[in-house]
């Protein structure tokens, strides 16, 4: 666009083709130049800042200590005590405090980069994967037959049935609606979705429309207790905590769980 500065007709034509957000950025650029700001230097400084952030976040992930399920702590779910907001009233509480929530649930003045968010999410899934295996390993009626990074098989001599733990997110596939499945005799009995944060006090997490739809569908079929939300706090520490919410739709409808609508389809 700068090279078209002297070609007023061509420049005007391109400006008309811009989307509103593109035009707003272009106008801001022109205004900055008019104010005497060296935009080339500003862009270079911003890129250096972003690279520094990426390097720091990479180091943060690399320095995260190994995980051991014996160091995990269950954090009980505390039902919300606030009444639903009236029409036109701003909802107060964890979902109405204006926190900057990223995909992994982090709250920060500087929004974490995609690599850090992905790393925190994967770390949270590892916490839950280890905890689930620990629970099954400690069940004296079960015998582990197979275990690899994404699958574990247990057999019950008493029930004469197999239990399968399946991690849906792998290098070649990505699950939709939940991260883990637990099957009994080949039938799914638990759907588990994991949310993670490096913070220790965060209370608001983003749940996608697809995830909530799966939970709602199960609830409508009177199987809502099969859907579980696991929230992991302190994911990058050696001793993360986790909170489990079983049947989130039912808890939400009963007023025990604060949730805000994120998508309206028309």
MARZALO-953525 format. One record per atom (N, C-alpha, C): x, y, z. Coordinates in steps of 0.2 Angstrom, whole numbers, plus 5000, padded with zeros to 4 digits. Each point is the difference from the previous one (the first is absolute). Layout:
N
XYZ ...
END
This chain:
266
500449945000 499650065000 500450065000 500650005004 500450065000 500350024993 500149954996 500350014993 499550034996 499350005002 499550034996 499850075002 500450035005 499950065003 499850054994 500450004995 499950054995 499549994995 499849935000 499449984995 499450005004 499750065000 499450015005 499449964997 499949994994 499449964998 500149935002 500649974998 500149935002 500049995008 500350055003 500049995008 499250015002 499650044998 499350015002 499749934998 500149974994 499749944998 500149955005 500749995002 500249955005 499750015007 499950065002 499750025006 499349985001 499650014994 499349985000 499949925001 500549964997 500049935001 500249975006 500350045005 500249985006 499449985005 500149955004 499549995005 500050055005 499550015004 500050055005 500650005005 500249945002 500549995005 500750024996 500049984994 500650024996 500150084999 499450034999 500050074999 500250035006 499749985006 500250035006 500750005002 500449944998 500750005001 500450044996 499750014993 500450044995 499950075002 499450025003 499950075002 500550025006 500049955004 500550015006 500750014998 500249964995 500750004998 500150074997 499550024996 500150074997 500050065005 499649995005 500050055005 500650005004 500349945002 500750005003 500550034996 500049984994 500550044996 499950074999 499450035000 499950075000 500250035007 500049965005 500250035007 500849995001 500349984995 500750005000 500349945003 499649945001 500349945002 500349964995 500649975002 500449964995 499749935000 499649994996 499649935000 500449944999 500550014995 500549954999 500449985006 500250055004 500349985007 499649975005 499350035000 499549975004 499949934999 499949984994 499949934998 500549965002 500650024998 500649965002 500149995008 499850055004 500049995007 499549965002 499450004997 499549955002 500149934998 500449994995 500249934998 500549985005 500450045002 500549985005 499749985006 499550045002 499749995006 499649935000 499749994994 499649934999 500549945001 500650014997 500549955000 500249985007 500150065003 500349995007 499449965004 499450024999 499549965004 500049934998 500049984993 500149934998 500549975004 500650035000 500649975003 499949985007 499750055004 499849995007 499549955001 499550004996 499549955001 500349934998 500449994995 500349944999 500449975006 500450055003 500449985005 499649985006 499450035001 499549995006 499849934999 499849984994 499849934999 500549955001 500650014997 500649965001 500249995007 499950055004 500249995007 499449975005 499549994997 499449975004 500349935003 499949985006 500249945003 499649944998 500349945001 499649944998 499449995004 499549974997 499449995004 500049935003 499750005006 499949945004 499350005003 499649954999 499350005002 499950015008 500649975003 500050005007 500050075003 500250054996 500150075002 499350044998 499549974997 499550044998 499550015006 499650055000 499550015005 499350024997 499549965003 499350024998 499850065003 499750044996 499750075003 499349994999 499650005006 499349994999 499650064996 499549984997 499650054996 499650045005 500050065000 499650045004 499450034996 499449985001 499450034996 500050075001 499850044995 499950075000 499450025005 500150055003 499550025005 499650074997 500250024995 499750064997 499449984996 499550055001 499349984996 500150034993 499649974995 500150024993 499850075000 500450044995 499950074999 499350014997 499750065002 499450024997 500150034993 499550004996 500150034993 500350075000 500550004996 500450075000 500550015005 500149955005 500550015005 500649964998 500650045002 500649964998 500149955005 500249944998 500149945004 500650015004 500049995006 500650015005 500349935001 500650005003 500349945002 500549984995 500349945000 500649984996 499950014993 499349994997 500050014993 499850074998 500050055005 499850074998 500550055002 500749975002 500550055002 500450034995 499949984994 500450034994 500749975000 500149945002 500749975000 500149984993 500750004998 500249984993 500149935000 499649964997 500049935001 500249974993 500649975000 500249974993 499849935000 500249964994 499749944999 500249955005 500550015004 500249955005 499750025007 499750065000 499750025006 500550055004 500550024997 500550055004 499750075000 500250035006 499850075001 500750045000 500150054996 500650035000 499950074996 500550055002 499950064997 500350004993 500449954999 500349994993 499749934998 499650004995 499749944997 500549954998 500049945003 500549954998 500049984993 500549984997 500049984993 499749934999 499949994994 499749934998 500449945003 500750015000 500449945002 499949995007 500050055004 499950005007 499349975002 499550034997 499349975001 499949934998 500349984995 500049934998 500449955005 500650035002 500449965005 499649995006 499750055003 499650005006 499449954999 499750004994 499449964999 500249935000 500649984997 500349935000 500249985007 500350055003 500249985007 499449985004 499550045000 499349995003 499849934999 500049984993 499749934998 500549955003 500650015000 500549955003 499849995008 499850065003 499949995007 499449955001 499450024996 499449965000 500249924998 500449994995 500149944998 500449965005 500450035004 500449965005 499549995006 499650055001 499549995006 499549944999 499850004993 499549954999 500349935000 500649994998 500449945000 500149985008 500250055004 500149995007 499349975003 499550034999 499349985002 499949924998 500149994994 499949934998 500549955003 500650025000 500649965003 499849985007 499750055004 499949995007 499449965002 499649984994 499449965001 500249935000 500049975006 500249935001 499649954995 499550014998 499649964996 500250004993 500450054998 500250004993 500749984999 500249984994 500749984998 500150034994 500650045000 500250044994 500349954995 499850004994 500249954994 500450044995 499850064998 500450044995 500050075003 500650034999 500150075001 500550034995 499850064997 500550034995 499850085001 500350044997 499850085001 499350024999 499649964996 499450024998 499449955002 500249945002 499549955001 500249965006 499549985004 500149955006 499449955000 500249945001 499549955001 500049965006 499450005004 500049965006 499449955000 500149955003 499549945000 499849995007 499449995001 499749985006 499849935000 500349965005 499849935000 499349995004 499850055004 499450005004 499450014995 500150054996 499550024995 500049974994 500649974998 500149964994 499950054994 500350065001 500050054995 500650045000 500150034994 500650054999 499950075001 500450045002 500050075000 500550034996 499950054996 500550034996 500050075001 500650035001 500150075001 500350034993 499750044997 500250024993 500250085000 500650024998 500250074999 499850024993 499550044999 499850024993 500550054997 500450035003 500550054997 500649974999 500249994994 500749974998 500350044995 500649984998 500450034994 499650004994 499649954999 499649994993 499350015001 499750015006 499350015000 499850055006 499550034999 499750055005 499349985002 499849995006 499349995002 499650065000 499449994999 499550055000 499549995006 499950055004 499550005006 500349975006 500649975000 500349975006 500749984999 500450005005 500749974999 500149935001 499649975005 500149935001 499349975000 500149934999 499449965000 500149945004 499649985004 500049945004 499549954998 500249944998 499549954998 500049945005 499449975000 499949945004 499649954996 500449954998 499749954996 499850034993 500550044998 499950034993 499550065000 499650015005 499650065000 500350065004 499950064997 500250065004 499650015006 500450015006 499650015006 500350075003 500550034997 500250075003 500450044994 499850065000 500250054995 500450055004 500650014999 500450055004 500350054996 499950065002 500350064996 500450045006 500650024997 500550025005 500150084998 500150045005 500250075000 500550015004 500550044998 500650015004 500350075001 500350025005 500350065001 500650005004 500550044999 500650005004 499950045006 499450045001 499850045005 499749955006 500050025006 499849965006 499350035002 499850064998 499450025003 499450014994 500249994994 499550014995 499449965000 499450034999 499449975001 499650004994 500150044995 499750004993 500349974995 499749954996 500349964995 499650014994 500249994994 499650004994 499849934998 499449994999 499749934998 499750024993 500349964995 499750014993 499349984999 499750034995 499349984998 500049924999 500549974996 499949934999 500149965007 500450025004 500049975007 499450005004 499750065000 499450015003 499449964997 500050004993 499549964997 500049935002 500649975000 500149935002 499749995007 500250045005 499750005006 499350005001 499750054996 499350015000 499649944997 500349974994 499749954997 499949945005 500649995004 500049945005 499450025005 500050065002 499550025005 499349994998 499950014994 499349994997 499849935000 500549964999 499949935000 500049965007 500050045005 500049985007 500749975001 500550024997 500749975001 500550055002 499750065002 500550065002 500649985004 499949965005 500549985004 500649974997 499949984994 500649974996 500550054998 499850065000 500450064997 500450035006 500650015000 500450035005 500550054998 500050065003 500550054999 500550005005 500649994998 500650005005 500450074999 500150045005 500350065000 500749995004 500550014997 500749995003 500350075001 500250015006 500350075002 500849985001 500450054999 500749995001 500349954996 499850004993 500249944996 500750004999 500450055001 500750004999 500449995006 499749985005 500349995007 500149925001 500449985005 500149935001 499449975004 499550055003 499549985004 499350034998 499849994993 499450034998 499449985004 499450045000 499449985003 499549994994 499549965002 499449994995 499450005003 499550024997 499350015002 499649964995 499549965002 499649964995 499350025001 499750024995 499250015000 499749954996 499649965003 499649954996 499350034999 499849984994 499350034997 500050075001 500450044996 500050075001 499450034997 499649974996 499450034997 499550005006 499949955003 499549995006 500250055005 500750015002 500250055005 499950074998 500050014993 499950074998 499350025000 499649954998 499250015001 499850015007 500349975005 499850005007 500350065003 500450044996 500350065003 500649995004 500349945000 500649995003 500750024996 499950004994 500650024996 499850064995 500550055001 499950064996 500349994993 499650024995 500249994993 499750054996 500350024995 499850064995 499949974993 499550024997 499949974993 500650034995 500249964996 500650024996 499850004992 499449974998 499950004993 499249994999 499850044996 499350004998 499949994993 499749944998 499949994993 499450024997 499950034995 499450034997 500049984992 
END
